[in-house]
Amino acid sequence: MTDSGEVVAPGHPDYERLRLPALPNYHHIRPRAIVRCFNTDDVTQALAHARESGTHITPRGGGHCFAGRSSTNGIVIDLTPMNDVSVQDGMAVIGAGARLAEVYAGLDRHGLTLPAGCGPAVGIAGLTLGGGLGLLGRRHGLTSDRLRAAQVVLPDGAVVDCAADREPGLFWALRGAGGGQFGVVTKLVFDPVPAERTTRFVLTWPGTGARDVLRAWQEIAPDAPDELSANLKIDAQRVIVFGAGEPGDLVDLAPATSDISTMPYHELKQSFDDLGDLGPGPVTSRSEFFRRSLPDQAVTTLLAGLAPGRELNFTPMGGAYNRVPATATAFAHRAERFMIEHVSADADWVHRSWAGVHHHASGRVYPNFPDPHLDDPLTAYHGENLARLKDFKAHYDPTRLLNFPQSL
Ligand SMILES: Cc1cc2nc3c(=O)[nH]c(=O)nc-3n(C[C@H](O)[C@H](O)[C@H](O)COP(=O)(O)OP(=O)(O)OC[C@H]3O[C@@H](n4cnc5c(N)ncnc54)[C@H](O)[C@@H]3O)c2cc1C
């Protein structure tokens, strides 16, 4: 391994492995080159080359973007080698290429963690730049709410350290607008939280229980104590409520199986790594936020569409997520009760299922779950923060070096 960026082009022995993002939906895209970056200079040089040659360029952290935005036929800036995780003066200092499993393991050694997502190979950078929902989120907020500083290479090559008191506009915009908009983040500094022993629960019901559980979950989960994060997953065969915290009223819904135990937080996290894998092929997923419970008729319609290979995921919001004003950071979705995600290899069903409940939704969409099919995507992702974000885009990336469908 050298200390400078390594250019991996077609024909290189590592090309086929390195070019692949996480989602098979985008495995057909063949970059002209992947630049493996080991330090900030490597990123600066890759951006300079793109500027001078007019080549499309995109940063990649964990490669998990649902819309394939970290894939391009041009140049991929692969930040994977920049994956250091350390604790300095009580702050978590994390390289932008780190994956969540590395972040949790690195912080757990210090008895610390972050409110962040479940997928172990998801990148901390992509997750944070779009918000970051996870099992500690109702208690501690978004991953981006814990961000205290970041280092960014701007499209013009300038390296900027931003925080609340340094380049505050950029720091504001980085917290929730989604990745790849203003520059390439190379380092993230977070205020971590204690990694405490936590109650883990998995409650299951047969598929026939879906209606009752969903009706109750909509009322209980978004208003639960901050310590409880109860996610709901429904497929044709079964209903699962799982998460962290004391499940409280959810146990009164008479689950068929109930697994409740207390364990170190990092073990709890790992135990949910593989829940709900729909298999190795491409899947389509669409989601929206909701501010009100679905009426009974909508619940009936939603559940009637389920069949093997189709899945509905419900994520609770509320709690600390909603105690931050919508304009305090770029993440505008601070009044939502829950999110519904429709997932299947059967894209037609995903569209039908999404459309079936769309008129009950708030019209807002989580920037980390981008959806190429939205009519007005920028309003859906950014709400009242859109105008300010467009100004920052024009300021920091006037030539639109970082560009993708639905970018600011
Ligand atoms: C299996 C799976 C599990 C998930 N679980 C969760 C979850 O529990 N909670 C949750 O909130 N979300 C979750 N997500 C969504 C996830 O937050 C987004 O997909 C996120 O954007 C992934 O970040 P990444 O770095 O892995 O992806 P990438 O595809 O590498 O990046 C995503 C976007 O950010 C940009 N980007 C990446 N790195 C940088 C950088 N250093 N500087 C600037 N821009 C950058 C990319 O260009 C791209 O536009 C999950 C997604 C998947 C596929």
The ligand as an SDF file (V2000), in Angstrom:
LIG
                    3D

 53 58  0  0  0  0  0  0  0  0999 V2000
  -28.4380   -2.4450    3.5070 C   0  0  0  0  0  0  0  0  0  0  0  0
  -28.7120   -1.0060    3.8630 C   0  0  0  0  0  0  0  0  0  0  0  0
  -28.9530   -0.6860    5.1910 C   0  0  0  0  0  0  0  0  0  0  0  0
  -29.2090    0.6610    5.5410 C   0  0  0  0  0  0  0  0  0  0  0  0
  -29.4670    0.9480    6.8430 N   0  0  0  0  0  0  0  0  0  0  0  0
  -29.7190    2.2350    7.1980 C   0  0  0  0  0  0  0  0  0  0  0  0
  -30.0170    2.5740    8.5420 C   0  0  0  0  0  0  0  0  0  0  0  0
  -30.0730    1.7140    9.4280 O   0  0  0  0  0  0  0  0  0  0  0  0
  -30.2530    3.8940    8.8360 N   0  0  0  0  0  0  0  0  0  0  0  0
  -30.2040    4.8670    7.8790 C   0  0  0  0  0  0  0  0  0  0  0  0
  -30.4210    6.0270    8.2080 O   0  0  0  0  0  0  0  0  0  0  0  0
  -29.9370    4.5750    6.5900 N   0  0  0  0  0  0  0  0  0  0  0  0
  -29.6920    3.2800    6.2300 C   0  0  0  0  0  0  0  0  0  0  0  0
  -29.4390    2.9940    4.9150 N   0  0  0  0  0  0  0  0  0  0  0  0
  -29.3860    4.0830    3.9380 C   0  0  0  0  0  0  0  0  0  0  0  0
  -28.0100    4.7300    3.9760 C   0  0  0  0  0  0  0  0  0  0  0  0
  -28.0130    5.7150    4.9910 O   0  0  0  0  0  0  0  0  0  0  0  0
  -27.7140    5.4250    2.6390 C   0  0  0  0  0  0  0  0  0  0  0  0
  -27.7370    4.4620    1.6240 O   0  0  0  0  0  0  0  0  0  0  0  0
  -26.3520    6.1240    2.7130 C   0  0  0  0  0  0  0  0  0  0  0  0
  -26.3150    7.1430    1.7420 O   0  0  0  0  0  0  0  0  0  0  0  0
  -25.2370    5.1480    2.4780 C   0  0  0  0  0  0  0  0  0  0  0  0
  -23.9960    5.7560    2.6130 O   0  0  0  0  0  0  0  0  0  0  0  0
  -22.7410    5.0100    1.9610 P   0  0  0  0  0  0  0  0  0  0  0  0
  -21.5360    5.8090    2.2870 O   0  0  0  0  0  0  0  0  0  0  0  0
  -22.7470    3.5610    2.3250 O   0  0  0  0  0  0  0  0  0  0  0  0
  -23.1150    5.0540    0.4260 O   0  0  0  0  0  0  0  0  0  0  0  0
  -22.4550    5.7140   -0.8540 P   0  0  0  0  0  0  0  0  0  0  0  0
  -23.2360    5.1520   -1.9960 O   0  0  0  0  0  0  0  0  0  0  0  0
  -20.9830    5.5300   -0.8610 O   0  0  0  0  0  0  0  0  0  0  0  0
  -22.7600    7.2550   -0.6600 O   0  0  0  0  0  0  0  0  0  0  0  0
  -24.0730    7.7700   -0.5820 C   0  0  0  0  0  0  0  0  0  0  0  0
  -24.0710    9.2040   -1.1400 C   0  0  0  0  0  0  0  0  0  0  0  0
  -23.1760   10.0010   -0.3890 O   0  0  0  0  0  0  0  0  0  0  0  0
  -22.0960   10.4520   -1.2020 C   0  0  0  0  0  0  0  0  0  0  0  0
  -20.8810   10.3320   -0.4220 N   0  0  0  0  0  0  0  0  0  0  0  0
  -20.3140    9.2220    0.0650 C   0  0  0  0  0  0  0  0  0  0  0  0
  -19.2040    9.5090    0.7310 N   0  0  0  0  0  0  0  0  0  0  0  0
  -19.0540   10.8580    0.6730 C   0  0  0  0  0  0  0  0  0  0  0  0
  -18.1030   11.7650    1.1680 C   0  0  0  0  0  0  0  0  0  0  0  0
  -17.0520   11.3260    1.8580 N   0  0  0  0  0  0  0  0  0  0  0  0
  -18.2490   13.0830    0.9240 N   0  0  0  0  0  0  0  0  0  0  0  0
  -19.3100   13.5420    0.2100 C   0  0  0  0  0  0  0  0  0  0  0  0
  -20.2570   12.7110   -0.2840 N   0  0  0  0  0  0  0  0  0  0  0  0
  -20.1420   11.3870   -0.0490 C   0  0  0  0  0  0  0  0  0  0  0  0
  -22.1100    9.5690   -2.4310 C   0  0  0  0  0  0  0  0  0  0  0  0
  -21.5600   10.2210   -3.5610 O   0  0  0  0  0  0  0  0  0  0  0  0
  -23.5920    9.2870   -2.5750 C   0  0  0  0  0  0  0  0  0  0  0  0
  -24.2370   10.3760   -3.1980 O   0  0  0  0  0  0  0  0  0  0  0  0
  -29.2000    1.6750    4.5320 C   0  0  0  0  0  0  0  0  0  0  0  0
  -28.9570    1.3340    3.1990 C   0  0  0  0  0  0  0  0  0  0  0  0
  -28.7230    0.0120    2.8600 C   0  0  0  0  0  0  0  0  0  0  0  0
  -28.4900   -0.3320    1.4150 C   0  0  0  0  0  0  0  0  0  0  0  0
  1  2  1  0
  2  3  1  0
  2 52  2  0
  3  4  2  0
  4  5  1  0
  4 50  1  0
  5  6  2  0
  6  7  1  0
  6 13  1  0
  7  8  2  0
  7  9  1  0
  9 10  1  0
 10 11  2  0
 10 12  1  0
 12 13  2  0
 13 14  1  0
 14 15  1  0
 14 50  1  0
 15 16  1  0
 16 17  1  0
 16 18  1  0
 18 19  1  0
 18 20  1  0
 20 21  1  0
 20 22  1  0
 22 23  1  0
 23 24  1  0
 24 25  2  0
 24 26  1  0
 24 27  1  0
 27 28  1  0
 28 29  2  0
 28 30  1  0
 28 31  1  0
 31 32  1  0
 32 33  1  0
 33 34  1  0
 33 48  1  0
 34 35  1  0
 35 36  1  0
 35 46  1  0
 36 37  1  0
 36 45  1  0
 37 38  2  0
 38 39  1  0
 39 40  1  0
 39 45  2  0
 40 41  1  0
 40 42  2  0
 42 43  1  0
 43 44  2  0
 44 45  1  0
 46 47  1  0
 46 48  1  0
 48 49  1  0
 50 51  2  0
 51 52  1  0
 52 53  1  0
M  END
$$$$
